[in-house]
Amino acid sequence: MLNQTNYSFKIRFTGEEKGPIPEEFLAAAHAGCFTMAVSFALTDKGFIPESLNTEAVVSMEGFGITSVHLSITGNILGISIEEFEAITKEAEQNCLISKVLKIPLSSEAHLVS
């Protein structure tokens, strides 16, 4: 996957080159895992999502990651915002990536129609 990607010290610390940084990979993995957990829970409860889109924001201080915030937008027929929020809060804490992170996590849910 990364064999043809510009991935180096200069990208992360000097800004001299363009390319991905490890924190972006963490955000992508967390957003994907979280979305899969939400999708699984929705389907398990009889809701079929037409679309789910998640953005993960990784916050840093110095050389440490301090938190991750997940924002999911879903187009799901027949679900209330309260049900969707409850499912996302459970997924926030229980997706595999969330379970290995020892930092504060937060999430928010938005429904579109």
C-alpha positions, -999 to +999 in steps of 0.1 A: +000+000+000+028+025+009+055+012-015+048+040-040+038+067-014+061+095-003+064+087+034+093+102+053+107+122+082+106+154+061+069+151+055+061+148+092+085+172+107+098+198+082+070+203+058+095+203+029+076+174+012+040+165+007+026+131+018+007+113+045+016+112+082+010+084+107-018+104+124-037+105+091-035+067+089-047+064+125-077+088+117-086+068+086-084+034+104-105+047+133-131+063+110-134+031+091-136+008+121-161+031+138-183+033+106-183-005+103-193-008+140-222+016+135-233-001+103-232-035+120-253-022+150-278-005+127-283-036+106-286-057+137-314-035+149-332-037+115-321-004+100-305-003+066-282+027+061-283+043+027-251+060+035-227+066+063-198+091+062-174+095+091-147+121+097-121+115+124-101+145+138-069+135+157-058+162+182-021+165+191-001+184+216+037+183+210+046+148+201+015+132+217-020+124+204-044+138+230-078+128+216-099+117+186-133+131+177-155+111+153-183+128+134-207+105+115-234+115+091-260+089+081-289+086+058-310+060+075-347+056+070-369+051+100-344+059+128-347+087+153-317+109+161-318+095+196-315+059+184-287+069+160-268+088+187-271+058+211-257+035+185-228+058+177-219+063+213-217+025+218-196+022+186-174+050+198-163+029+228-164-005+213-149-005+178-116-023+178-095+009+172-113+027+200-105-002+224-068+001+219-065+039+222-058+051+257-069+087+250-102+106+253-127+098+225-158+117+215-184+114+187-214+132+173-241+119+150-260+137+122-290+124+102-298+135+067-328+127+046 
